[in-house]
Amino acid sequence: MKYTLILFSFIYLTILSEAKAQIASNWQVATWSQFKTAAVSYTFDDNCSNQIPLALPLFDQYNYKVTFFAVTNWGPNWSALLTASANGHEVGSHTITHPASLANLSITNQDNELKQSQSTINSNITNANCVTLAYPNCVRSDLGTTQKYYIAARGCQGSIEQSTPGDFYNISSIITGNTGAIQKAADFNNKVAAAKASKGWCVFLTHGIDNDGGYSPTQSAEIKSHLSYMNTHKADFWVATFGNVVKYIKERNAVSLAETVITSDSLQLTVTDNLENTLYNVPISVRRVLPNGWENPKVYMNGTLATSTLSTINGTTYIVFDVTPDQGKVYLANTNTNTPVNPSPIVSITSPANNASFVAPASIAINASATDADGSVASVKFYNGSTLLFADAAAPYSYTWNNVAKGTYTITAVATDNEGATKTSTAITLIVKEPKKPYNTIAKDIPGSIEAEEYDFGGQGVSFNDLDTNNQGDATFRGDAVDLENTGDTSGIYDVGWIMNGEWLEYTVNVMETGTYSMYLRVAVDGDNRTLHVEMDGVDITGAINLPNTGGWQAWQTVTVNNLNLTAGEKQMRVVFTADYQNLNYLSFVLTDPVVTTVVNNSQKDNLQCYPNPFTDYTLAKVKGAFNYTVTDMMGRIVEQGTGTNEVKIGNALSTGMYILNIKSSAGVYKIKIHRY
């Protein structure tokens, strides 16, 4: 909610601000990054299944960044989208439900579609913020509502956009695939050539890829061929996400460049705009006519040498570089001289360690160290991604981040010195895991059966250890890295497969009776020398269990382990796999020899009589006075219960087998093993 309110302010102020750029003489701002002739963006709608596995690698080959507009209620692959976002791709909103017409909804319902979809994306894509929208079916939403949450929105008029769109909330795109005019690589190439001719912006809109069932499918082979063309002509085209192009345009139009000459061999450039810095943070490209007599020009940003190039156009030589407005001092120097440059401060995060893990809701103390060689540190700001957490103006620099939800976070510290130079620390990753708790919040009873897939909640390293990050099976029951599949066994729905040496699963169990148990493992193995063992509260209770070669991954057999002595109470049971490739369906425990005790007043210890025992029809239980009784099977399940006074017949409806008779009376509590045969 906090980010949404801040974003309201960012966007509102941006809409109100119409200040024009003020550019010092001898300077130019590029229409498009690196002074390329046209901009091109590739956008993908509707979460179609082949977009990430088939299309995205084609763009990654050339380091081209794309935008995915996600429908949040249509099951996006959040893990894959988070990975794509970490690689520089954008995740924007295509609303919650993809309504046929946003315009036909009430303002309240439009607000909900736009606000909640953005919130859902931000909660899953934790390394970036959702700031752009694609209208479902190209039908615009209410302008004021859209402006509350997004800096721009995409329509689909089918035309090339100008270098500055006339309406940032209805930016044109061109539909690709078999329902439109852009089907072949040549069609793509012709459109980007048209963008080059107009020095404009070409936005492509793609849904399905190949045969994934999406609307207007585009063939991946045509995309591949087109991207090869783009790479050949990369000097002409800037390929960037939809959101980054929007930010670039607004920054380019709002930037002011002010130059101050320091000496004949050095000058200072002040780069500012009227936009919010944490939102509008895309570098823009600028160039300056090389001063007379300069032979080896360099650019320094906040005291650090920056990348720059020389370019000669029509006989005039320029120094060209990228710069982000409002990010500190920029100096140009002819480095044949000793030009003073304000060095940046030094900053690092001292704790927590990189990849430290916590349990939600977490309280995390973040500490940083910052120094400045030629002045003082004015402040240290702590960021989660691009979101400011806290600014500390005095050492020791620290922040306690409270109530942190489950997720993965990227934390940096930015130090600013007394002259405005800044330095960003090396980022650390913090992992906040869900609290460990039993599946369905209830400990598994022993005796009883435990499905392999019903391991505790808590995640990697807490409730399970899995050596890869993706579920190799076809079952989405748990949605984590444990490899689940639909089982072919005669009982159960899922089994755990693709098991590797060193993996484990942990369960919270409740041993109901102290005694001796037999454990039955339901396994399928295609190979020899497969082993596992079972631990209780960190103690190996089974030793290595050798599994038979059952002849196939769905050829199930039961492995029995006898004489396991367990004490009553709640425990942590861990199944540890000590060989590669074995499948597990379930474990079950049967009480074979309970520890039966009688608790009575010493003067009444002979009050209980139970005969015959063993019995064929019934056993007669005699206890002085009124009493309650239950009969449980060896799995701990109640199979008979009732009341009596002085005596009662028990067991005439029981099947043959062993049972525990529990009697509670004023004289005491009794337990005795009974046997019907």
C-alpha positions in Angstrom: 0.0 0.0 0.0 2.8 2.4 0.8 4.4 2.0 -2.6 1.0 2.6 -4.3 0.5 5.9 -2.4 4.0 7.0 -3.3 3.5 6.1 -6.9 0.3 8.1 -6.9 2.4 11.1 -6.0 5.1 10.4 -8.5 2.7 10.0 -11.4 0.5 13.0 -10.3 3.5 15.3 -10.1 4.8 14.1 -13.4 1.5 14.8 -15.1 1.4 18.4 -13.6 5.0 19.1 -14.5 5.4 20.4 -18.0 8.8 22.1 -17.7 10.8 22.0 -20.9 14.4 20.9 -21.1 17.1 23.5 -20.9 20.1 22.4 -22.8 23.5 24.2 -22.6 25.1 25.2 -25.8 27.5 22.6 -27.4 25.3 19.8 -25.9 22.8 17.5 -27.5 20.4 15.0 -25.9 19.7 11.8 -28.0 16.2 11.2 -29.2 16.9 7.5 -28.5 19.6 5.8 -26.4 23.1 5.9 -27.9 21.8 8.2 -30.6 20.2 5.4 -32.5 17.6 6.2 -35.1 14.5 4.4 -33.8 13.2 2.6 -30.7 11.6 -0.9 -30.8 9.7 -2.7 -28.0 8.4 -6.2 -28.0 5.5 -6.9 -25.7 3.8 -10.2 -24.8 0.2 -10.5 -23.5 -1.9 -13.1 -21.7 0.7 -15.4 -20.1 0.8 -17.7 -23.1 2.7 -20.8 -22.3 5.4 -20.7 -25.0 6.4 -17.0 -24.5 9.0 -17.7 -21.8 10.4 -21.1 -22.8 10.5 -20.5 -26.6 10.4 -16.8 -27.4 12.4 -15.3 -24.5 15.7 -17.2 -25.2 15.6 -15.7 -28.8 15.7 -12.2 -27.3 18.2 -13.1 -24.6 20.6 -14.3 -27.3 21.0 -10.6 -28.3 20.5 -9.1 -24.9 17.2 -7.6 -26.1 14.8 -6.8 -23.2 11.0 -7.4 -23.6 7.8 -6.7 -21.6 5.4 -9.3 -20.4 1.9 -7.9 -19.6 0.5 -10.4 -17.1 -3.2 -11.3 -16.4 -2.8 -11.9 -12.7 -5.8 -14.3 -12.4 -4.7 -16.4 -15.4 -1.9 -18.3 -13.5 1.3 -16.5 -14.5 4.5 -18.4 -14.0 5.7 -16.0 -11.2 9.0 -17.8 -10.7 10.0 -17.6 -14.4 8.8 -14.0 -14.5 10.9 -13.1 -11.5 13.9 -14.6 -13.2 13.2 -12.7 -16.3 12.8 -9.4 -14.4 16.1 -10.0 -12.7 17.6 -10.2 -16.2 16.2 -6.8 -17.1 12.9 -7.7 -18.7 9.7 -5.9 -17.6 6.5 -7.3 -16.0 3.5 -5.0 -16.5 -0.2 -5.3 -15.9 -2.8 -6.7 -18.2 -5.4 -6.4 -15.3 -6.7 -9.1 -13.0 -9.3 -10.8 -15.1 -8.8 -9.4 -18.7 -12.4 -7.9 -18.9 -13.9 -7.6 -22.4 -14.1 -3.8 -21.9 -12.6 -1.9 -19.0 -14.7 1.1 -20.1 -17.9 -0.8 -19.4 -17.0 -1.4 -15.8 -17.8 1.0 -13.0 -15.0 3.3 -11.9 -14.8 1.3 -8.7 -14.3 -1.9 -10.6 -11.8 -0.4 -13.0 -9.9 0.9 -10.0 -9.8 -2.6 -8.5 -8.6 -4.2 -11.8 -5.8 -1.7 -12.1 -4.8 -1.4 -8.5 -5.0 -5.0 -7.4 -3.2 -6.4 -10.5 -0.4 -4.0 -9.8 -0.3 -5.0 -6.2 -0.2 -8.7 -7.1 2.6 -8.2 -9.6 4.7 -6.2 -7.1 4.2 -8.9 -4.4 5.6 -11.6 -6.8 8.1 -9.5 -8.7 10.1 -8.2 -5.8 13.1 -6.8 -7.7 11.1 -4.2 -9.8 7.9 -2.2 -9.7 5.0 -2.5 -12.1 4.4 0.9 -13.7 2.8 0.2 -17.1 -0.5 -1.2 -18.3 -1.8 -2.9 -21.4 -5.5 -2.5 -22.0 -7.4 -5.8 -22.5 -8.8 -5.9 -26.0 -7.3 -2.4 -26.5 -10.2 -0.8 -24.8 -9.1 2.2 -22.6 -9.9 2.5 -19.0 -10.8 5.8 -17.2 -7.9 8.1 -17.7 -7.8 9.5 -14.1 -8.0 6.0 -12.7 -5.2 4.8 -14.9 -3.0 7.8 -14.1 -3.2 6.9 -10.3 -1.2 3.7 -10.8 0.7 3.8 -14.1 3.1 6.1 -16.0 1.8 4.9 -19.4 -0.6 2.4 -21.0 -0.5 0.5 -24.3 -3.3 0.4 -26.9 -3.1 -1.2 -30.3 -3.8 1.3 -33.1 -1.5 -0.5 -35.5 0.8 2.5 -36.2 4.3 3.6 -35.5 4.5 6.0 -32.5 6.2 9.4 -32.7 9.4 10.0 -30.8 7.1 11.6 -28.2 3.7 10.0 -28.1 0.7 12.4 -28.2 -0.9 10.3 -25.4 1.2 8.3 -23.0 -2.0 6.5 -21.9 -2.8 5.2 -25.4 0.5 4.3 -26.9 0.1 2.5 -30.2 1.2 -1.1 -30.8 1.1 -3.5 -33.8 -0.4 -7.0 -33.4 1.6 -9.9 -34.7 0.6 -13.4 -35.7 -2.0 -15.0 -37.9 -4.8 -12.4 -37.3 -2.7 -9.4 -38.3 -0.4 -8.1 -41.0 2.8 -9.0 -39.1 3.3 -12.7 -39.7 6.6 -13.1 -41.4 10.1 -11.9 -40.5 9.9 -9.6 -43.5 6.7 -8.0 -42.1 8.6 -7.3 -38.8 11.5 -5.9 -40.7 9.4 -3.6 -42.8 7.8 -2.1 -39.7 11.0 -1.4 -37.9 12.3 0.1 -41.2 9.3 2.4 -41.1 10.1 3.4 -37.6 13.7 4.2 -38.7 12.3 6.4 -41.5 10.2 8.4 -39.1 12.7 8.2 -36.2 9.8 6.9 -34.1 9.0 4.0 -31.8 7.7 0.6 -33.0 5.8 -1.4 -30.4 4.9 -5.0 -31.3 2.1 -6.9 -29.5 2.4 -10.7 -29.4 0.1 -13.3 -27.8 0.6 -17.0 -28.7 3.9 -18.6 -29.8 3.7 -21.5 -32.2 1.1 -24.0 -31.1 0.6 -22.9 -27.4 -3.1 -22.1 -27.9 -2.7 -18.4 -27.5 -4.5 -15.8 -29.5 -3.1 -14.9 -32.9 0.0 -17.2 -32.7 3.3 -15.9 -34.1 5.8 -18.4 -35.3 9.0 -18.5 -33.3 11.1 -19.2 -36.5 9.9 -15.9 -37.9 10.8 -14.0 -34.7 14.2 -15.7 -34.8 14.8 -14.6 -38.3 13.7 -11.0 -37.6 15.9 -10.7 -34.5 18.9 -11.7 -36.6 18.0 -8.8 -38.9 17.8 -6.5 -35.9 21.2 -7.6 -34.7 22.7 -7.0 -38.2 21.2 -3.5 -38.0 21.8 -2.8 -34.3 23.4 0.5 -35.1 20.0 1.8 -36.1 17.6 0.4 -33.4 17.4 0.7 -29.7 15.6 -2.3 -28.3 14.2 -1.8 -24.8 11.2 -2.6 -22.6 8.0 -0.6 -23.0 8.4 1.0 -19.6 12.1 2.0 -20.1 11.3 3.6 -23.4 8.5 5.6 -21.7 10.9 6.7 -18.9 13.6 7.6 -21.4 11.2 9.8 -23.4 9.9 11.7 -20.4 13.4 12.1 -19.0 14.8 13.3 -22.4 12.0 15.9 -22.6 12.4 17.1 -19.0 16.2 17.1 -18.6 18.3 20.2 -18.1 22.0 20.3 -18.9 24.0 23.1 -17.3 27.7 23.5 -17.9 30.3 25.2 -15.7 33.8 25.6 -16.9 36.4 24.9 -14.3 39.6 25.2 -16.2 40.6 25.0 -19.9 40.9 21.3 -19.3 37.9 20.5 -17.2 34.3 21.4 -16.9 31.3 20.3 -14.7 27.9 19.2 -16.0 24.8 19.4 -13.9 22.1 17.0 -15.1 18.6 17.5 -13.6 15.0 17.0 -14.3 11.6 17.6 -12.6 10.8 13.8 -12.3 10.9 11.5 -9.3 14.3 9.9 -9.3 13.6 6.4 -8.0 10.9 6.0 -10.7 12.6 7.8 -13.6 16.1 6.2 -13.4 16.9 5.2 -17.0 20.1 6.7 -18.4 19.8 9.1 -21.3 22.5 9.6 -23.9 24.1 13.0 -24.4 27.0 14.4 -26.3 29.2 17.5 -26.3 31.3 19.1 -28.9 34.9 18.2 -27.9 36.6 21.4 -26.6 39.5 22.7 -28.6 42.8 21.2 -27.7 41.3 18.2 -25.8 43.1 15.0 -26.9 42.1 12.4 -24.3 38.7 13.3 -22.8 37.3 11.4 -19.9 34.0 11.5 -18.1 33.7 11.1 -14.3 30.5 10.6 -12.4 30.7 11.1 -8.7 34.4 10.6 -8.9 34.2 7.3 -10.8 35.4 7.0 -14.4 32.4 6.4 -16.7 32.2 4.8 -20.1 32.3 7.3 -23.0 33.1 7.3 -26.7 34.2 9.8 -29.4 32.1 10.2 -32.5 32.8 12.4 -35.5 29.7 13.7 -37.4 30.1 16.0 -40.5 33.6 16.9 -39.3 32.6 17.7 -35.7 33.9 15.4 -32.9 31.7 14.7 -29.9 32.2 13.0 -26.6 29.2 10.7 -26.0 28.1 9.0 -22.8 25.0 8.0 -20.8 23.9 9.8 -17.7 21.0 9.5 -15.3 19.5 12.9 -14.1 19.8 13.9 -10.5 22.5 11.3 -9.7 25.3 13.6 -8.6 28.2 15.4 -10.2 29.5 14.9 -13.7 32.9 16.1 -14.7 34.6 16.1 -18.1 38.4 16.4 -18.2 41.2 16.4 -20.6 43.2 13.7 -18.8 46.6 14.9 -20.0 46.2 17.3 -17.0 45.8 16.6 -13.3 42.1 17.7 -13.0 40.7 17.4 -9.5 37.7 15.2 -9.3 35.6 14.7 -6.2 36.0 11.0 -5.3 32.9 9.0 -4.3 32.5 7.8 -0.7 33.0 4.2 0.2 30.0 2.2 1.4 29.3 -1.5 2.2 26.6 -3.5 4.0 28.2 -5.1 7.0 25.3 -7.2 8.1 23.3 -9.4 7.4 25.5 -11.6 5.2 24.7 -12.1 1.5 22.0 -14.8 1.1 21.1 -14.7 4.8 17.7 -16.3 5.5 15.0 -15.4 7.9 11.5 -16.6 8.9 8.4 -14.5 8.2 7.3 -12.2 9.6 10.9 -11.2 9.9 12.6 -8.4 11.8 15.9 -7.7 10.0 18.7 -5.4 11.2 20.6 -3.9 8.3 23.9 -2.2 9.0 26.3 -0.3 6.7 29.7 1.2 6.9 30.4 4.5 5.0 33.5 6.8 4.7 34.6 9.7 2.5 38.3 10.4 1.9 38.0 14.1 1.2 35.0 15.2 3.1 32.1 13.7 5.1 29.2 11.3 4.6 26.0 13.3 4.5 23.6 10.3 4.5 23.2 6.5 3.8 20.0 5.3 2.3 18.9 1.7 2.4 17.0 0.3 -0.6 15.0 -2.8 -1.3 15.4 -2.9 -5.1 14.5 0.6 -6.1 12.2 1.2 -3.1 13.7 3.5 -0.4 13.5 1.8 3.1 15.2 4.4 5.2 17.7 7.3 5.2 20.2 7.6 8.0 22.1 10.9 8.4 24.5 9.8 11.1 26.8 6.9 11.9 26.3 4.1 12.9 24.2 3.6 9.7 21.5 1.1 10.4 17.9 0.3 9.8 15.6 -2.4 11.3 13.1 -3.7 8.7 10.1 -5.1 10.5 7.3 -7.5 9.5 9.1 -8.6 6.3 6.9 -11.1 4.4 8.1 -14.2 2.6 10.1 -13.4 -0.4 13.6 -12.8 -1.9 14.9 -9.2 -1.5 17.8 -7.3 -3.0 19.2 -4.7 -0.6 21.7 -1.9 -1.3 23.0 1.1 0.6 23.7 4.4 -1.1 26.1 6.8 0.5 26.1 10.5 -0.4 29.0 12.8 0.6 29.0 16.5 1.5 29.5 17.5 -2.2 26.8 15.3 -3.6 28.9 12.4 -4.8 27.2 9.0 -4.4 28.2 5.4 -4.2 26.1 2.3 -4.2 27.2 -0.7 -2.2 27.4 -4.2 -3.5 23.9 -5.6 -3.3 23.0 -8.4 -0.9 20.2 -10.9 -1.2 18.0 -11.6 1.7 15.7 -14.7 1.8 12.6 -14.6 4.0 11.0 -18.1 4.3 7.6 -19.0 5.5 7.4 -20.3 9.1 7.9 -24.1 9.6 4.6 -25.8 10.4 2.9 -29.1 9.7 1.1 -29.6 6.5 -2.6 -28.5 7.1 -1.2 -27.3 10.5 -1.8 -30.7 12.2 1.0 -33.1 13.2 0.8 -36.5 11.5 -0.3 -39.2 13.9 1.8 -42.3 14.6 0.5 -44.9 14.4 -0.9 -43.9 11.0 -0.1 -43.3 7.4 1.9 -40.3 6.1 1.8 -39.2 2.4 5.2 -38.3 1.1 4.0 -35.1 -0.5 2.5 -33.8 2.8 5.9 -32.6 4.2 5.9 -29.6 6.4 5.6 -26.0 5.2 8.7 -23.9 5.5 10.5 -24.2 2.2 14.0 -25.1 1.0 16.4 -25.9 3.8 13.6 -25.8 6.4 11.0 -28.5 5.6 12.9 -30.1 2.7 16.2 -30.1 0.8 15.9 -30.4 -3.0 19.0 -30.1 -5.1 17.4 -28.3 -8.0 15.0 -25.3 -8.0 12.2 -26.6 -10.1 9.6 -29.3 -9.7 10.6 -32.0 -12.3 7.3 -33.7 -12.1 3.9 -32.9 -13.6 2.0 -32.2 -10.3 1.5 -28.7 -9.0 0.2 -29.8 -5.6 2.8 -27.9 -3.5 4.2 -25.3 -6.0 7.8 -25.6 -4.7 11.0 -27.4 -5.8 10.1 -30.9 -4.5 9.6 -33.2 -7.5 6.0 -34.4 -7.4 4.1 -36.5 -9.9 0.7 -38.1 -10.2 1.2 -41.6 -8.8 0.3 -44.9 -10.5 0.1 -46.7 -7.2 -3.1 -48.4 -6.0 -3.5 -45.7 -3.3 -2.6 -42.1 -3.0 -2.7 -39.2 -5.5 1.0 -38.1 -5.7 4.4 -39.5 -5.1 7.8 -37.9 -4.7 10.2 -38.7 -7.6 13.5 -37.6 -9.2 15.1 -38.0 -5.7 18.8 -37.4 -5.5 21.4 -38.3 -2.9 21.4 -35.7 0.0 17.8 -34.6 -0.4 15.4 -34.9 2.5 11.8 -34.3 3.6 10.7 -33.4 7.1 7.3 -34.0 8.8 6.0 -32.9 12.2 4.6 -36.1 13.8 2.8 -37.0 17.0 3.7 -40.4 18.4 0.5 -41.3 20.3 1.8 -44.3 22.2 5.2 -45.3 23.6 6.0 -48.7 22.2 7.5 -50.8 19.4 6.5 -50.0 15.9 6.7 -51.4 12.4 7.2 -49.0 9.5 6.1 -49.6 6.0 7.6 -47.7 3.1 5.9 -47.6 -0.3 8.6 -47.3 -2.9 9.3 -47.7 -6.6 12.9 -48.1 -7.8 14.4 -48.9 -11.2 17.9 -49.9 -10.3 20.0 -51.3 -7.5 21.8 -50.0 -4.4 19.2 -47.4 -3.4 19.1 -46.5 0.3 17.4 -44.1 2.7 17.0 -43.7 6.5 14.6 -42.1 8.9 15.4 -39.7 11.7 13.4 -38.6 14.7 14.5 -35.3 16.3 17.9 -35.7 14.5 18.6 -39.2 15.6 18.8 -42.0 12.9 16.2 -44.6 14.1 16.4 -47.0 11.2 20.0 -47.2 9.9 20.4 -47.6 6.1 17.3 -49.1 4.6 18.1 -51.0 1.4 15.4 -50.7 -1.2 14.6 -53.4 -3.7 14.8 -52.9 -7.5 11.0 -53.0 -8.2 11.5 -52.9 -11.9 10.1 -49.5 -12.7 9.3 -46.0 -11.4 5.7 -46.9 -11.0 6.2 -50.5 -10.0 5.4 -50.2 -6.3 6.5 -52.5 -3.4 6.2 -52.2 0.4 9.4 -52.3 2.4 9.0 -53.2 6.1 11.2 -52.1 8.9 10.4 -53.7 12.3 11.3 -53.1 15.9 11.4 -49.3 16.0 11.1 -48.1 19.6 9.3 -44.7 19.8 8.4 -42.6 22.7 5.1 -40.7 22.9 5.1 -37.0 22.0 5.5 -34.5 19.1 8.7 -35.0 17.0 10.4 -33.9 13.8 10.7 -36.9 11.5 13.1 -36.6 8.6 13.3 -39.0 5.6 16.9 -38.8 4.3 17.7 -40.1 0.9 21.2 -41.5 0.5 21.2 -42.6 -3.1 20.0 -41.1 -6.4 16.8 -42.0 -8.1 14.1 -43.5 -6.0 10.3 -42.8 -5.7 8.4 -42.6 -2.4 4.6 -42.7 -2.1 3.9 -42.9 1.7 5.1 -44.2 5.0 2.9 -45.9 7.6 3.5 -46.9 11.2 1.8 -49.8 13.1 2.1 -50.2 16.9 3.2 -53.8 17.3 4.1 -53.9 21.0 2.7 -51.0 23.1 4.1 -50.3 26.5 0.9 -51.0 28.5 0.8 -49.5 32.0 -1.9 -49.5 34.7 -2.2 -46.4 36.8 -4.4 -47.1 39.9 -4.5 -46.3 43.6 -2.4 -48.9 45.4 -5.4 -50.1 47.4 -7.4 -50.6 44.1 -4.8 -52.2 41.9 -6.6 -55.5 41.6 -9.9 -54.0 40.6 -9.5 -54.8 36.8 -10.4 -58.2 35.4 -10.5 -58.9 31.7 -11.3 -62.5 30.5 -11.1 -64.4 28.4 -8.1 -62.9 26.7 -7.4 -63.9 23.9 -11.0 -64.3 23.0 -13.2 -65.5 20.0 -16.5 -63.8 20.7 -16.0 -61.2 23.4 -14.0 -60.4 26.5 -15.6 -59.4 29.8 -14.1 -56.4 31.5 -14.9 -56.0 35.2 -14.1 -52.8 37.1 -15.8 -51.8 40.4 -18.2 -49.0 39.9 -19.0 -46.9 36.8 -16.4 -46.5 34.1 -15.8 -45.4 30.5 -13.8 -47.4 27.9 -12.3 -47.1 24.4 -10.8 -49.8 22.2 -8.1 -48.6 19.7 -6.5 -50.5 16.9 -2.7 -50.6 16.5 -2.9 -47.5 14.2 -4.4 -45.6 17.2 -7.9 -45.4 15.7 -10.9 -45.8 18.0 -12.9 -48.8 16.9 -15.2 -49.2 19.9 -16.2 -47.2 22.9 -18.8 -47.1 25.7 -19.6 -47.1 29.4 -20.3 -49.8 32.0 -21.0 -50.4 35.6 -19.0 -53.2 37.3 -18.7 -55.2 34.1 -19.3 -54.9 30.3 -18.9 -57.2 27.3 -16.3 -55.9 24.8 -15.1 -56.8 21.3 -18.0 -58.9 19.8 -17.8 -56.6 16.7 -14.1 -56.5 16.3 -12.1 -58.1 13.5 -9.4 -60.5 14.4 -6.2 -58.8 15.6 -4.5 -56.9 18.4 -6.1 -54.0 20.2 -5.6 -51.7 23.2 -8.4 -51.5 25.8 -8.4 -48.2 27.7 -10.6 -47.9 30.9 -11.1 -44.9 33.1 -12.9 -45.1 36.4 -12.8 -43.5 39.8 -10.3 -46.2 40.8 -7.8 -45.2 38.1 -6.8 -45.5 34.4 -6.0 -48.8 32.9 -4.5 -50.0 29.6 -4.3 -53.5 28.5 -3.6 -55.3 25.2 -6.5 -57.6 24.1 -6.4 -60.1 21.3 -9.3 -61.4 19.2 -8.6 -64.4 17.0 
